[in-house]
């Protein structure tokens, strides 16, 4: 098989993209779990075709002027779950599961530096927060570090964590009816945390829960099938 054969197989997909004058388009890589932006790079036709064919992120390195299979040497591959293109088709979005840091510095995201002036510590979103929680649960449940609350919950087992979920659900409802905003938010956070541990102890992931919610949303939004690929996330 010749190296550029996937460009023939995926000719129809490649024709959708408005390639720039050097045959390149910018690609944003996004963590599909957290929604975090991981990096910005470029792709040529071969890179996109190889990405579509292999399900792993391929780019074109402008500095080295050569194809770049992300993680081929570092092991920090990106499994591409979906490729989107923007409204005028001149930029791509790879929605990925990252096996390691996107950045050569070892940071998860290349965008780890903040330009002073608009840095807002409170600018956290549900996606980033639940994604971080999932990563912490993965780490804790694998290493089971002594003194960790997650380690204790793991030792007590699924039934105990289930009881905690019921208890926290009750407290959340009581707080919703009778308590302050702050107390209610605290109980709701406890409920989400313990529910997340329950999901993890069953060997499943918040992504799996999100997929169910997403599919329900899609069914309601587009009951008769879909005609375009540019719909917003739910
Ligand atoms: Zn970087």
Boltz pocket constraint, residues with backbone or C-beta under 6 A from the ligand:
constraints:
  - pocket:
      binder: B
      contacts: [[A, 38], [A, 39], [A, 102], [A, 103], [A, 104], [A, 105], [A, 109], [A, 110]]
      max_distance: 6.0
